[in-house]
Amino acid sequence: MKKLLCMLLAMAAPVVPLAAKNYVVKSPDKDYRLTVTAGEGSTSYSVDYKGKTIINRSVIGLLEADGRRIGDGAVTSTEKSSHKGSVDVVVGKNDTLDDNYNQLTLVYDGGDYRLTLRAYDEGVAYQWTLNYPGELTVANELFEADFGDEPVKVHFPQCETRTWTEWDLKHQPHEINQAYRNFEREYIRYESIDAIPDSAISTSPALFTLPGGKVRVAVTEANVYDYPGLYLQPAGGEKIRGHWAAFPKTVLDGDTINGKQFYSTHLVETREDFIARISGKRSLPWRVIIASDRDANLLNNELVYLLADPCEIEDTSWIKPGASAWEWWHKAMLDGVDFPVGNKNLSLELYKYYVDWASENGVPYMTLDAGWSESYLAELCDYAAKKGVGIFVWTWASCPLEAPGDWIKKMKKLGVTGAKIDFFERNDQVAMRWQRQLARRCADEKMLVLFHGCPVPSGLGRTFPNVLGYEANRGQECNFWDRTISPRHHCTFPFIRLLVGPTDFTPGSLRQATDADFRPQDIDNTPPMSQGTIAQEMALFVVLDQWIATICDSPTEYAKYPELERFVTQVPVTWDETLPLDGEVGEHILMAKRNGDQWYIGAMTSDSPRSYNVKLDFLPKGKIFDVEIIADSADSESHPRHYDIVKRSVSRGDTLPLALVKGGGAAIRLTPRK
């Protein structure tokens, strides 16, 4: 395949080379310099950050199926501009964002296509815009990042690339490559790009640590629609290249039999020899480079959001983020009730109990996961509405896309508030249409959306803010099956995965175990264990970006810990201001967030105990704040369910000491005294 691609590129190269010229755009603060070299039969780019080259000259372009290569033409004109403004955020971790950038557009061959370069203080990006008649078939896209000769360490969300037997709805076996269906990946750490197996691919973003260890570089994309999602793969030495799932040719359960084939993931069995068939007049996704010499800054970098299409919902007043009760993770086990419980006994009576708990504790939603029945849904929605609780229902993505009639309108008529839409399990061009289609259709019915089993987000939440979260990372559910949801994982993925959008991690476990005692378990009527201390679990509610916080444990379990119940049901899910205070990828996180006049602080550490002296310089002057801290106890490392509640008062300029055990944390609420 590599030899074939090289031959195709050579055939596509022009006979007469053009003179190369450099085109440069710098960020407003001058920290970033994006240079594009066009001519000599190709287009390439390089990136400098704070005066040092972080990505060497690397080829970009598109290879069409007819042999034409976008990027090898002549630049016939340029357009330069600057933008200074702000974006009001409908749902997020900051109420407004600065939207400042410098832009340079290269016009090729008199307007056949353009390359737009943007440099923000948050990072740099480029985007191809085409202006051809008819359709184009894209055989491949060229996107490389050459980090030089010295070893570059990597956090690589590596995909499974084996072939497994999958069964269709007729119970027929099919051999399916797993590489393009799962986006909840573990971050594999490599000492160099060259050490990554040649056949390996990862989802994006991936994070690269440059020689010296001071600068991190994230590579990702933004504003993807009707185009396959970006994977990354090693390209020899310390270089990576983009990789995309080829266009589907045949899929499982592609036919419809008695209207029942819509409960299928439609996994791809065979593929075409191209990645996309697109309109000749359109823009492609942004390719995005984010650098930082301070890890904590990655926790509040919203470049992907800024690059996404603006909001398309005129009236957003009905979009209400919030927490949700949920039965699935703890297997619907409730203590001391007088009706059948457990994941095999889901019922109207059981769900009413969860609704009652949500209503009593100010939790605005209840999520019904797999196993709910339409037979009682209207009655439950009516009961919940009278108690101020909205109902989310879980379903397969293929159901609202393909079921006879209009599933979304049907659910709305029954009283459903939101849909948890699962099992996308693809990110080829066809599948990358689905999320936007579903977001728009749900918005038309004023329904909220939570995507699960889905491709990595790329800014859709700006365009359709009724989309409140995405899975696309390893979350609490993995405690059923493996040990990956560790304190190190808690201290890793917020720096990387949250660059591209909010998560559906489902925190809130009260079933912590030590490393020695923890074991994965997926057993009926048996809640799983979790890792880290209970104080770290509470800190996740502050650290994570989750516009709907799905609370994973049982109402009767929270009743045993009143302070924790109060915290998980009252902590905000969206914020007016986010301040990363300290952090190191994989090691620890310390951050503060403000909602109204209340501040929260979340602290987490992974494999080592850690102490902080938190300077409260961000508090407003002249106010006293009452502080409540959920903190590790002295023995929390060996007894991870132990915690302390510490209360005190503070004001601006004070220092707040925190002591975290290994795998520990702290969750802090600061309320201004009236």
DOTITI-692486 format. One line per 3 residues: number of its first residue (from 1); their letters; for each residue x, y, z of C-alpha. Coordinates in steps of 0.1 Angstrom, whole numbers. Example, Ala and Ser with C-alpha at 12.3 -4.5 7.8 and 13.67 -1.06 7.14 Angstrom:
REM DOTITI-692486
1) AS) 123,-45,78 | 137,-11,71 $
END
This chain:
REM DOTITI-692486
1) MKK) 0,0,0 | 28,24,9 | 46,17,-25 $
4) LLC) 13,22,-44 | 7,55,-27 | 42,67,-35 $
7) MLL) 37,57,-72 | 4,76,-73 | 19,107,-58 $
10) AMA) 48,105,-83 | 24,102,-112 | 4,132,-99 $
13) APV) 35,154,-97 | 37,182,-124 | 64,179,-151 $
16) VPL) 75,215,-148 | 83,226,-112 | 71,260,-100 $
19) AAK) 92,284,-80 | 86,278,-43 | 75,307,-21 $
22) NYV) 69,310,16 | 37,325,30 | 36,333,67 $
25) VKS) 9,341,93 | 16,348,129 | -7,346,160 $
28) PDK) -17,380,176 | 7,374,205 | 34,363,180 $
31) DYR) 40,330,198 | 29,310,167 | 43,312,132 $
34) LTV) 26,291,105 | 46,290,73 | 33,275,41 $
37) TAG) 56,268,12 | 38,265,-22 | 54,257,-55 $
40) EGS) 78,231,-68 | 48,209,-74 | 36,207,-38 $
43) TSY) 24,225,-8 | 39,221,27 | 37,237,60 $
46) SVD) 58,242,91 | 51,256,126 | 72,276,150 $
49) YKG) 62,282,186 | 79,308,207 | 108,311,183 $
52) KTI) 115,274,179 | 104,251,151 | 81,224,164 $
55) INR) 69,209,131 | 93,209,102 | 82,213,66 $
58) SVI) 55,187,60 | 35,179,29 | -3,186,27 $
61) GLL) -28,183,-1 | -55,161,-16 | -51,133,-41 $
64) EAD) -81,129,-64 | -91,96,-79 | -84,109,-114 $
67) GRR) -48,116,-105 | -51,154,-100 | -35,166,-68 $
70) IGD) -49,196,-49 | -19,215,-35 | 4,212,-65 $
73) GAV) -9,242,-84 | 3,278,-86 | -7,304,-60 $
76) TST) -22,332,-81 | -32,356,-54 | -34,360,-16 $
79) EKS) -59,375,8 | -48,387,43 | -71,397,72 $
82) SHK) -73,399,109 | -102,393,132 | -107,406,168 $
85) GSV) -139,397,186 | -156,373,210 | -180,344,210 $
88) DVV) -208,341,234 | -209,304,246 | -243,289,249 $
91) VGK) -231,259,269 | -196,255,281 | -168,262,306 $
94) NDT) -165,299,298 | -193,323,292 | -174,341,264 $
97) LDD) -143,333,244 | -119,357,227 | -120,351,190 $
100) NYN) -88,367,178 | -68,355,149 | -47,365,118 $
103) QLT) -56,348,86 | -40,343,52 | -57,327,23 $
106) LVY) -38,314,-7 | -58,313,-40 | -46,286,-64 $
109) DGG) -49,284,-101 | -71,315,-104 | -97,303,-78 $
112) DYR) -100,265,-84 | -92,260,-47 | -80,279,-17 $
115) LTL) -59,272,14 | -69,292,45 | -43,296,72 $
118) RAY) -53,309,107 | -31,317,137 | -47,322,171 $
121) DEG) -30,326,204 | -44,291,211 | -29,274,181 $
124) VAY) -28,273,143 | -50,256,117 | -54,253,79 $
127) QWT) -84,244,57 | -88,236,21 | -118,251,2 $
130) LNY) -127,238,-32 | -144,255,-62 | -148,228,-88 $
133) PGE) -180,219,-107 | -197,186,-99 | -184,160,-75 $
136) LTV) -148,150,-66 | -137,116,-54 | -109,119,-29 $
139) ANE) -85,90,-31 | -65,102,-1 | -56,133,19 $
142) LFE) -20,143,25 | -14,156,60 | 20,150,78 $
145) ADF) 37,164,108 | 75,160,109 | 89,166,143 $
148) GDE) 125,163,133 | 152,138,142 | 152,136,179 $
151) PVK) 129,112,198 | 94,127,205 | 74,110,232 $
154) VHF) 37,103,225 | 4,98,242 | -12,77,215 $
157) PQC) -49,67,218 | -42,36,199 | -69,16,181 $
160) ETR) -75,-21,180 | -65,-33,146 | -73,-70,147 $
163) TWT) -101,-86,128 | -129,-102,148 | -159,-122,138 $
166) EWD) -191,-102,141 | -227,-115,136 | -254,-98,116 $
169) LKH) -291,-98,125 | -296,-130,104 | -269,-147,126 $
172) QPH) -244,-149,98 | -207,-144,106 | -186,-116,91 $
175) EIN) -149,-108,96 | -147,-71,106 | -115,-50,111 $
178) QAY) -119,-34,145 | -97,-4,138 | -125,20,126 $
181) RNF) -152,13,151 | -141,22,186 | -132,56,199 $
184) ERE) -128,49,237 | -91,43,236 | -64,40,262 $
187) YIR) -35,65,259 | -5,43,251 | 28,60,260 $
190) YES) 57,56,236 | 92,70,240 | 93,80,204 $
193) IDA) 71,81,173 | 95,56,157 | 87,31,185 $
196) IPD) 50,30,174 | 43,-2,154 | 41,6,117 $
199) SAI) 5,-8,115 | -8,11,145 | -33,40,141 $
202) STS) -48,63,167 | -78,85,171 | -72,122,174 $
205) PAL) -61,142,193 | -28,126,201 | -2,144,222 $
208) FTL) 35,147,214 | 62,158,239 | 91,175,222 $
211) PGG) 128,169,231 | 135,185,264 | 100,177,278 $
214) KVR) 89,213,280 | 66,217,250 | 36,195,242 $
217) VAV) 20,195,208 | -16,182,201 | -26,172,166 $
220) TEA) -63,171,159 | -91,185,136 | -122,207,138 $
223) NVY) -156,211,121 | -158,177,105 | -190,169,85 $
226) DYP) -196,146,55 | -159,137,56 | -141,108,74 $
229) GLY) -126,115,108 | -89,119,113 | -67,90,125 $
232) LQP) -29,93,130 | -2,68,121 | 36,67,122 $
235) AGG) 52,77,89 | 89,68,96 | 113,83,121 $
238) EKI) 97,111,141 | 69,118,116 | 32,111,116 $
241) RGH) 7,113,89 | -31,114,87 | -51,83,80 $
244) WAA) -88,80,71 | -113,51,69 | -121,44,33 $
247) FPK) -156,48,20 | -179,19,29 | -187,-6,1 $
250) TVL) -208,-32,20 | -221,-31,55 | -237,-55,79 $
253) DGD) -275,-55,78 | -276,-32,49 | -309,-44,38 $
256) TIN) -342,-39,56 | -363,-70,66 | -397,-63,81 $
259) GKQ) -384,-30,94 | -362,-46,120 | -327,-40,106 $
262) FYS) -324,-6,122 | -311,-21,155 | -277,-26,139 $
265) THL) -243,-8,140 | -240,-14,102 | -203,-23,106 $
268) VET) -183,-20,74 | -173,-53,59 | -157,-41,26 $
271) RED) -145,-7,15 | -139,13,-17 | -104,25,-28 $
274) FIA) -112,61,-19 | -120,80,13 | -147,104,3 $
277) RIS) -170,115,-25 | -177,152,-21 | -192,182,-37 $
280) GKR) -166,202,-57 | -177,234,-39 | -171,230,-2 $
283) SLP) -146,234,26 | -129,205,43 | -122,200,80 $
286) WRV) -96,222,97 | -63,205,105 | -53,218,139 $
289) IIA) -19,221,158 | -20,232,195 | 13,238,214 $
292) SDR) 19,246,250 | 49,249,273 | 26,248,303 $
295) DAN) 5,216,305 | -22,233,325 | -31,256,296 $
298) LLN) -43,226,276 | -71,223,301 | -87,255,289 $
301) NEL) -78,256,252 | -109,260,231 | -95,264,196 $
304) VYL) -115,235,182 | -147,252,194 | -137,285,178 $
307) LAD) -131,268,145 | -165,252,144 | -195,266,125 $
310) PCE) -215,292,146 | -247,282,164 | -275,273,140 $
313) IED) -303,273,167 | -319,307,168 | -337,303,202 $
316) TSW) -315,284,227 | -335,293,258 | -348,257,260 $
319) IKP) -313,241,262 | -307,234,299 | -275,216,309 $
322) GAS) -276,197,342 | -269,164,361 | -288,132,355 $
325) AWE) -296,102,377 | -288,69,359 | -294,32,367 $
328) WWH) -271,13,343 | -236,15,359 | -246,3,393 $
331) KAM) -269,-24,378 | -300,-7,392 | -293,-20,426 $
334) LDG) -311,-1,454 | -310,-10,491 | -340,-12,514 $
337) VDF) -368,-8,489 | -400,-29,487 | -400,-36,449 $
340) PVG) -377,-58,427 | -344,-42,418 | -314,-50,396 $
343) NKN) -307,-48,359 | -331,-76,351 | -360,-59,369 $
346) LSL) -363,-25,352 | -398,-12,357 | -420,18,360 $
349) ELY) -419,15,398 | -381,14,398 | -377,44,375 $
352) KYY) -402,64,396 | -379,59,425 | -350,75,406 $
355) VDW) -372,103,395 | -383,110,431 | -346,110,442 $
358) ASE) -337,134,413 | -366,157,422 | -358,158,459 $
361) NGV) -321,166,452 | -325,192,424 | -312,169,397 $
364) PYM) -330,179,365 | -328,147,345 | -331,109,347 $
367) TLD) -315,87,320 | -331,54,311 | -304,31,296 $
370) AGW) -307,-2,278 | -337,-22,289 | -365,4,292 $
373) SES) -399,-2,278 | -421,20,257 | -451,5,274 $
376) YLA) -447,28,304 | -427,56,289 | -455,82,285 $
379) ELC) -467,76,321 | -431,79,334 | -425,111,315 $
382) DYA) -458,126,328 | -449,117,363 | -414,131,360 $
385) AKK) -426,163,344 | -448,170,374 | -418,167,396 $
388) GVG) -396,189,374 | -374,161,360 | -368,155,323 $
391) IFV) -364,120,309 | -335,109,286 | -339,76,268 $
394) WTW) -311,54,254 | -312,41,218 | -290,28,190 $
397) ASC) -279,55,164 | -295,34,136 | -329,36,153 $
400) PLE) -336,74,149 | -318,73,116 | -337,44,100 $
403) APG) -367,33,121 | -401,35,103 | -418,68,110 $
406) DWI) -399,95,129 | -385,81,161 | -374,115,174 $
409) KKM) -409,130,169 | -424,99,185 | -403,102,216 $
412) KKL) -410,139,219 | -448,132,217 | -444,107,245 $
415) GVT) -428,134,267 | -391,126,263 | -367,155,270 $
418) GAK) -335,140,255 | -319,111,237 | -288,92,246 $
421) IDF) -278,79,212 | -253,50,211 | -235,26,189 $
424) FER) -223,48,160 | -191,28,159 | -179,43,126 $
427) NDQ) -163,75,114 | -161,70,77 | -177,97,55 $
430) VAM) -212,83,56 | -211,79,94 | -197,114,99 $
433) RWQ) -230,128,85 | -251,112,112 | -243,133,143 $
436) RQL) -251,166,126 | -283,152,111 | -294,139,145 $
439) ARR) -284,171,163 | -305,192,138 | -335,169,139 $
442) CAD) -335,168,177 | -331,206,178 | -361,209,155 $
445) EKM) -381,191,182 | -363,209,211 | -347,177,223 $
448) LVL) -314,174,240 | -287,150,229 | -260,129,245 $
451) FHG) -239,109,220 | -224,76,232 | -203,50,213 $
454) CPV) -196,79,189 | -167,94,169 | -145,120,186 $
457) PSG) -162,155,187 | -149,183,166 | -169,214,176 $
460) LGR) -205,203,168 | -215,215,203 | -210,251,191 $
463) TFP) -232,246,160 | -258,226,178 | -255,233,216 $
466) NVL) -284,209,223 | -256,183,221 | -245,182,257 $
469) GYE) -218,155,256 | -200,127,238 | -183,96,250 $
472) ANR) -153,90,227 | -130,83,257 | -126,55,282 $
475) GQE) -151,62,310 | -164,48,342 | -181,18,324 $
478) CNF) -147,3,317 | -145,-7,353 | -167,-36,342 $
481) WDR) -140,-50,320 | -104,-38,328 | -82,-17,349 $
484) TIS) -77,13,326 | -98,38,346 | -70,46,370 $
487) PRH) -59,78,387 | -33,81,359 | -61,79,333 $
490) HCT) -81,106,353 | -50,128,351 | -43,122,314 $
493) FPF) -74,124,292 | -86,159,304 | -54,174,288 $
496) IRL) -60,156,255 | -95,144,248 | -112,175,263 $
499) LVG) -94,197,238 | -121,187,213 | -153,187,234 $
502) PTD) -172,177,265 | -172,141,277 | -197,116,290 $
505) FTP) -174,100,316 | -202,93,342 | -183,100,375 $
508) GSL) -197,96,410 | -187,61,421 | -187,55,458 $
511) RQA) -172,20,455 | -135,27,456 | -110,-1,460 $
514) TDA) -72,-1,465 | -50,-12,436 | -45,-46,453 $
517) DFR) -83,-51,459 | -97,-38,426 | -109,-63,401 $
520) PQD) -131,-57,370 | -165,-73,372 | -195,-73,349 $
523) IDN) -221,-94,369 | -258,-90,370 | -271,-72,401 $
526) TPP) -235,-64,411 | -221,-28,409 | -185,-26,398 $
529) MSQ) -156,-12,417 | -136,19,409 | -100,32,415 $
532) GTI) -87,63,432 | -100,78,464 | -135,90,470 $
535) AQE) -122,126,471 | -106,122,437 | -140,109,424 $
538) MAL) -156,141,436 | -129,162,420 | -138,148,386 $
541) FVV) -171,167,388 | -151,200,388 | -122,190,365 $
544) LDQ) -142,174,337 | -161,192,309 | -196,175,310 $
547) WIA) -226,196,302 | -248,167,313 | -232,150,343 $
550) TIC) -245,115,344 | -242,105,381 | -232,68,381 $
553) DSP) -240,55,415 | -272,45,433 | -295,69,452 $
556) TEY) -295,46,482 | -256,46,482 | -255,84,482 $
559) AKY) -279,84,511 | -251,68,532 | -228,99,525 $
562) PEL) -250,130,528 | -221,154,522 | -212,136,490 $
565) ERF) -248,134,479 | -252,171,484 | -220,178,464 $
568) VTQ) -228,156,433 | -263,169,430 | -254,206,435 $
571) VPV) -221,210,417 | -226,230,384 | -221,213,351 $
574) TWD) -214,245,331 | -192,275,341 | -187,312,335 $
577) ETL) -149,310,339 | -122,283,340 | -88,288,355 $
580) PLD) -62,260,352 | -39,265,381 | -14,237,378 $
583) GEV) -10,203,361 | 12,178,343 | -1,153,318 $
586) GEH) -6,119,336 | 6,132,370 | -18,158,385 $
589) ILM) -44,185,379 | -54,216,399 | -80,239,385 $
592) AKR) -106,264,395 | -140,271,379 | -166,298,386 $
595) NGD) -204,296,382 | -220,329,391 | -204,340,423 $
598) QWY) -194,306,435 | -160,291,429 | -150,254,428 $
601) IGA) -116,238,429 | -107,203,417 | -74,186,425 $
604) MTS) -62,152,415 | -30,132,416 | -20,99,400 $
607) DSP) 8,77,412 | 24,100,439 | 12,119,469 $
610) RSY) 11,156,464 | 7,188,483 | -5,222,471 $
613) NVK) -7,256,486 | -34,271,465 | -32,309,461 $
616) LDF) -66,324,461 | -57,355,441 | -85,348,417 $
619) LPK) -112,356,443 | -128,391,442 | -116,417,466 $
622) GKI) -135,425,497 | -154,393,501 | -152,365,525 $
625) FDV) -158,330,512 | -170,300,532 | -152,269,521 $
628) EII) -161,233,522 | -135,207,512 | -140,171,505 $
631) ADS) -104,159,512 | -84,127,515 | -81,113,550 $
634) ADS) -46,105,562 | -54,68,555 | -72,72,522 $
637) ESH) -45,54,502 | -52,22,521 | -89,30,527 $
640) PRH) -99,49,496 | -135,54,507 | -124,74,537 $
643) YDI) -125,112,534 | -126,143,555 | -149,173,554 $
646) VKR) -130,205,562 | -147,239,567 | -131,273,569 $
649) SVS) -133,308,556 | -110,325,532 | -106,357,512 $
652) RGD) -85,370,483 | -48,366,489 | -51,336,513 $
655) TLP) -34,303,507 | -54,270,509 | -32,240,518 $
658) LAL) -42,206,503 | -26,172,509 | -34,145,485 $
661) VKG) -25,108,490 | -15,86,461 | -44,84,438 $
664) GGA) -61,111,458 | -79,144,453 | -99,172,467 $
667) AIR) -132,189,457 | -137,224,471 | -167,247,471 $
670) LTP) -162,284,479 | -194,304,486 | -193,341,492 $
673) RK) -207,351,525 | -238,372,523 $
END
